[in-house]
Amino acid sequence: WGGVNPHDKVIMQENSSVKHLSGDLLHYSYYTIRENISQINNFSDIAAQAAYEMGEKANVVLDIALNPIFTFLKKYFLKLGLLDGYYGLVVSINSAYFRFLKYAKLRELNKKGSQEV
């Protein structure tokens, strides 16, 4: 495994190969908005802790105030979430909310010097 939490990834060993399977793989991360918010809360804990362990700091203006706004604009307009109607709006807002929580929790960790959010 590699990557930075919560975005772990598989790292292939040398001399290994990748095979493609036929068919579809359906991956539903959540089924309801409630489940999505719960996942956002959990993943923002993990992301904030990983950032804290890497020595990152959260800037109130750039990270906590502006980053969520830019995340919403990117998801909704640049990534065309607006074409997905209501759920495109919900996902874009929730993506921005994740960014807000991650950096707010990181700031809290830096203030406390703690291992727990």
Rosetta constraint file for C-alpha pairs under 8 A:
AtomPair CA 1 CA 8 HARMONIC 6.54 0.50
AtomPair CA 1 CA 9 HARMONIC 5.65 0.50
AtomPair CA 1 CA 10 HARMONIC 4.85 0.50
AtomPair CA 1 CA 11 HARMONIC 5.65 0.50
AtomPair CA 2 CA 8 HARMONIC 5.62 0.50
AtomPair CA 2 CA 9 HARMONIC 5.27 0.50
AtomPair CA 2 CA 10 HARMONIC 6.23 0.50
AtomPair CA 2 CA 11 HARMONIC 6.15 0.50
AtomPair CA 3 CA 7 HARMONIC 6.03 0.50
AtomPair CA 3 CA 8 HARMONIC 4.61 0.50
AtomPair CA 3 CA 9 HARMONIC 5.56 0.50
AtomPair CA 4 CA 8 HARMONIC 5.67 0.50
AtomPair CA 4 CA 50 HARMONIC 7.00 0.50
AtomPair CA 5 CA 46 HARMONIC 6.19 0.50
AtomPair CA 5 CA 47 HARMONIC 5.77 0.50
AtomPair CA 5 CA 50 HARMONIC 6.11 0.50
AtomPair CA 6 CA 43 HARMONIC 6.12 0.50
AtomPair CA 6 CA 46 HARMONIC 5.96 0.50
AtomPair CA 6 CA 47 HARMONIC 5.74 0.50
AtomPair CA 12 CA 16 HARMONIC 6.39 0.50
AtomPair CA 12 CA 17 HARMONIC 7.93 0.50
AtomPair CA 29 CA 36 HARMONIC 7.84 0.50
AtomPair CA 30 CA 35 HARMONIC 5.61 0.50
AtomPair CA 30 CA 36 HARMONIC 5.76 0.50
AtomPair CA 31 CA 35 HARMONIC 6.60 0.50
AtomPair CA 31 CA 36 HARMONIC 7.65 0.50
AtomPair CA 32 CA 36 HARMONIC 6.36 0.50
AtomPair CA 33 CA 37 HARMONIC 6.18 0.50
AtomPair CA 34 CA 38 HARMONIC 6.26 0.50
AtomPair CA 35 CA 39 HARMONIC 6.12 0.50
AtomPair CA 36 CA 40 HARMONIC 6.09 0.50
AtomPair CA 37 CA 41 HARMONIC 6.19 0.50
AtomPair CA 37 CA 94 HARMONIC 7.39 0.50
AtomPair CA 38 CA 42 HARMONIC 6.32 0.50
AtomPair CA 39 CA 43 HARMONIC 5.93 0.50
AtomPair CA 40 CA 44 HARMONIC 5.83 0.50
AtomPair CA 40 CA 94 HARMONIC 7.75 0.50
AtomPair CA 40 CA 97 HARMONIC 7.97 0.50
AtomPair CA 40 CA 98 HARMONIC 5.66 0.50
AtomPair CA 41 CA 45 HARMONIC 6.41 0.50
AtomPair CA 41 CA 98 HARMONIC 7.42 0.50
AtomPair CA 41 CA 101 HARMONIC 7.46 0.50
AtomPair CA 42 CA 46 HARMONIC 6.55 0.50
AtomPair CA 43 CA 47 HARMONIC 6.01 0.50
AtomPair CA 44 CA 48 HARMONIC 5.85 0.50
AtomPair CA 44 CA 98 HARMONIC 6.17 0.50
AtomPair CA 44 CA 99 HARMONIC 7.71 0.50
AtomPair CA 44 CA 101 HARMONIC 6.00 0.50
AtomPair CA 44 CA 102 HARMONIC 4.60 0.50
AtomPair CA 44 CA 105 HARMONIC 7.60 0.50
AtomPair CA 45 CA 49 HARMONIC 6.13 0.50
AtomPair CA 45 CA 102 HARMONIC 6.75 0.50
AtomPair CA 45 CA 105 HARMONIC 7.01 0.50
AtomPair CA 45 CA 117 HARMONIC 6.48 0.50
AtomPair CA 46 CA 50 HARMONIC 6.16 0.50
AtomPair CA 47 CA 51 HARMONIC 6.13 0.50
AtomPair CA 47 CA 102 HARMONIC 6.25 0.50
AtomPair CA 48 CA 52 HARMONIC 6.02 0.50
AtomPair CA 48 CA 102 HARMONIC 5.10 0.50
AtomPair CA 48 CA 103 HARMONIC 6.62 0.50
AtomPair CA 48 CA 105 HARMONIC 5.90 0.50
AtomPair CA 48 CA 106 HARMONIC 4.75 0.50
AtomPair CA 48 CA 109 HARMONIC 7.88 0.50
AtomPair CA 49 CA 53 HARMONIC 6.15 0.50
AtomPair CA 49 CA 106 HARMONIC 6.93 0.50
AtomPair CA 49 CA 109 HARMONIC 7.68 0.50
AtomPair CA 49 CA 115 HARMONIC 7.24 0.50
AtomPair CA 49 CA 116 HARMONIC 7.70 0.50
AtomPair CA 49 CA 117 HARMONIC 7.75 0.50
AtomPair CA 50 CA 54 HARMONIC 6.35 0.50
AtomPair CA 51 CA 55 HARMONIC 6.41 0.50
AtomPair CA 51 CA 56 HARMONIC 5.32 0.50
AtomPair CA 51 CA 57 HARMONIC 7.87 0.50
AtomPair CA 51 CA 106 HARMONIC 7.07 0.50
AtomPair CA 52 CA 56 HARMONIC 5.44 0.50
AtomPair CA 52 CA 57 HARMONIC 7.23 0.50
AtomPair CA 52 CA 106 HARMONIC 6.22 0.50
AtomPair CA 52 CA 109 HARMONIC 6.92 0.50
AtomPair CA 52 CA 110 HARMONIC 7.03 0.50
AtomPair CA 57 CA 106 HARMONIC 6.90 0.50
AtomPair CA 57 CA 107 HARMONIC 6.63 0.50
AtomPair CA 57 CA 110 HARMONIC 6.97 0.50
AtomPair CA 58 CA 63 HARMONIC 5.90 0.50
AtomPair CA 58 CA 64 HARMONIC 7.17 0.50
AtomPair CA 58 CA 103 HARMONIC 5.54 0.50
AtomPair CA 58 CA 104 HARMONIC 7.32 0.50
AtomPair CA 58 CA 106 HARMONIC 6.16 0.50
AtomPair CA 58 CA 107 HARMONIC 5.27 0.50
AtomPair CA 59 CA 63 HARMONIC 5.15 0.50
AtomPair CA 59 CA 64 HARMONIC 6.60 0.50
AtomPair CA 59 CA 107 HARMONIC 7.90 0.50
AtomPair CA 60 CA 64 HARMONIC 4.95 0.50
AtomPair CA 60 CA 65 HARMONIC 6.34 0.50
AtomPair CA 61 CA 65 HARMONIC 4.98 0.50
AtomPair CA 61 CA 66 HARMONIC 6.13 0.50
AtomPair CA 62 CA 66 HARMONIC 5.02 0.50
AtomPair CA 62 CA 67 HARMONIC 5.99 0.50
AtomPair CA 63 CA 67 HARMONIC 4.87 0.50
AtomPair CA 63 CA 68 HARMONIC 7.47 0.50
AtomPair CA 63 CA 99 HARMONIC 7.91 0.50
AtomPair CA 63 CA 100 HARMONIC 7.45 0.50
AtomPair CA 63 CA 103 HARMONIC 6.16 0.50
AtomPair CA 64 CA 68 HARMONIC 6.87 0.50
AtomPair CA 64 CA 99 HARMONIC 7.55 0.50
AtomPair CA 64 CA 100 HARMONIC 5.30 0.50
AtomPair CA 64 CA 103 HARMONIC 5.68 0.50
AtomPair CA 64 CA 104 HARMONIC 6.18 0.50
AtomPair CA 65 CA 69 HARMONIC 7.14 0.50
AtomPair CA 65 CA 100 HARMONIC 7.33 0.50
AtomPair CA 66 CA 70 HARMONIC 6.24 0.50
AtomPair CA 67 CA 71 HARMONIC 6.00 0.50
AtomPair CA 67 CA 96 HARMONIC 7.67 0.50
AtomPair CA 67 CA 99 HARMONIC 6.77 0.50
AtomPair CA 67 CA 100 HARMONIC 7.36 0.50
AtomPair CA 68 CA 72 HARMONIC 6.18 0.50
AtomPair CA 68 CA 95 HARMONIC 7.75 0.50
AtomPair CA 68 CA 96 HARMONIC 4.25 0.50
AtomPair CA 68 CA 97 HARMONIC 6.51 0.50
AtomPair CA 68 CA 98 HARMONIC 7.87 0.50
AtomPair CA 68 CA 99 HARMONIC 5.40 0.50
AtomPair CA 68 CA 100 HARMONIC 5.56 0.50
AtomPair CA 69 CA 73 HARMONIC 6.30 0.50
AtomPair CA 69 CA 96 HARMONIC 6.50 0.50
AtomPair CA 70 CA 74 HARMONIC 6.01 0.50
AtomPair CA 70 CA 96 HARMONIC 7.87 0.50
AtomPair CA 71 CA 75 HARMONIC 6.12 0.50
AtomPair CA 71 CA 92 HARMONIC 7.62 0.50
AtomPair CA 71 CA 95 HARMONIC 6.80 0.50
AtomPair CA 71 CA 96 HARMONIC 5.27 0.50
AtomPair CA 71 CA 99 HARMONIC 7.54 0.50
AtomPair CA 72 CA 76 HARMONIC 5.83 0.50
AtomPair CA 72 CA 92 HARMONIC 5.16 0.50
AtomPair CA 72 CA 93 HARMONIC 5.87 0.50
AtomPair CA 72 CA 95 HARMONIC 6.73 0.50
AtomPair CA 72 CA 96 HARMONIC 5.17 0.50
AtomPair CA 73 CA 77 HARMONIC 5.56 0.50
AtomPair CA 73 CA 78 HARMONIC 7.00 0.50
AtomPair CA 73 CA 92 HARMONIC 7.88 0.50
AtomPair CA 74 CA 78 HARMONIC 4.81 0.50
AtomPair CA 74 CA 79 HARMONIC 6.08 0.50
AtomPair CA 75 CA 79 HARMONIC 4.86 0.50
AtomPair CA 75 CA 80 HARMONIC 6.66 0.50
AtomPair CA 75 CA 81 HARMONIC 5.83 0.50
AtomPair CA 75 CA 92 HARMONIC 5.28 0.50
AtomPair CA 75 CA 95 HARMONIC 7.73 0.50
AtomPair CA 76 CA 80 HARMONIC 5.43 0.50
AtomPair CA 76 CA 81 HARMONIC 4.22 0.50
AtomPair CA 76 CA 82 HARMONIC 5.29 0.50
AtomPair CA 76 CA 88 HARMONIC 6.83 0.50
AtomPair CA 76 CA 89 HARMONIC 6.59 0.50
AtomPair CA 76 CA 92 HARMONIC 5.50 0.50
AtomPair CA 77 CA 81 HARMONIC 6.29 0.50
AtomPair CA 77 CA 82 HARMONIC 6.33 0.50
AtomPair CA 80 CA 84 HARMONIC 7.63 0.50
AtomPair CA 81 CA 85 HARMONIC 7.38 0.50
AtomPair CA 81 CA 88 HARMONIC 4.35 0.50
AtomPair CA 81 CA 89 HARMONIC 6.46 0.50
AtomPair CA 81 CA 91 HARMONIC 7.79 0.50
AtomPair CA 81 CA 92 HARMONIC 6.79 0.50
AtomPair CA 82 CA 88 HARMONIC 5.57 0.50
AtomPair CA 82 CA 89 HARMONIC 6.36 0.50
AtomPair CA 83 CA 88 HARMONIC 6.91 0.50
AtomPair CA 84 CA 88 HARMONIC 4.50 0.50
AtomPair CA 84 CA 89 HARMONIC 7.56 0.50
AtomPair CA 85 CA 89 HARMONIC 6.49 0.50
AtomPair CA 86 CA 90 HARMONIC 6.29 0.50
AtomPair CA 87 CA 91 HARMONIC 5.96 0.50
AtomPair CA 88 CA 92 HARMONIC 6.08 0.50
AtomPair CA 89 CA 93 HARMONIC 6.15 0.50
AtomPair CA 90 CA 94 HARMONIC 6.03 0.50
AtomPair CA 91 CA 95 HARMONIC 5.99 0.50
AtomPair CA 92 CA 96 HARMONIC 6.37 0.50
AtomPair CA 93 CA 97 HARMONIC 6.16 0.50
AtomPair CA 94 CA 98 HARMONIC 6.14 0.50
AtomPair CA 95 CA 99 HARMONIC 6.56 0.50
AtomPair CA 96 CA 100 HARMONIC 6.32 0.50
AtomPair CA 97 CA 101 HARMONIC 6.14 0.50
AtomPair CA 98 CA 102 HARMONIC 6.04 0.50
AtomPair CA 99 CA 103 HARMONIC 6.34 0.50
AtomPair CA 100 CA 104 HARMONIC 6.02 0.50
AtomPair CA 101 CA 105 HARMONIC 5.85 0.50
AtomPair CA 102 CA 106 HARMONIC 6.09 0.50
AtomPair CA 103 CA 107 HARMONIC 6.06 0.50
AtomPair CA 104 CA 108 HARMONIC 6.28 0.50
AtomPair CA 105 CA 109 HARMONIC 6.14 0.50
AtomPair CA 105 CA 117 HARMONIC 6.16 0.50
AtomPair CA 106 CA 110 HARMONIC 6.18 0.50
AtomPair CA 107 CA 111 HARMONIC 6.14 0.50
AtomPair CA 108 CA 112 HARMONIC 6.11 0.50
AtomPair CA 108 CA 117 HARMONIC 7.05 0.50
AtomPair CA 109 CA 113 HARMONIC 5.45 0.50
AtomPair CA 109 CA 114 HARMONIC 5.54 0.50
AtomPair CA 109 CA 115 HARMONIC 7.11 0.50
AtomPair CA 109 CA 116 HARMONIC 7.18 0.50
AtomPair CA 109 CA 117 HARMONIC 6.23 0.50
AtomPair CA 110 CA 114 HARMONIC 7.42 0.50
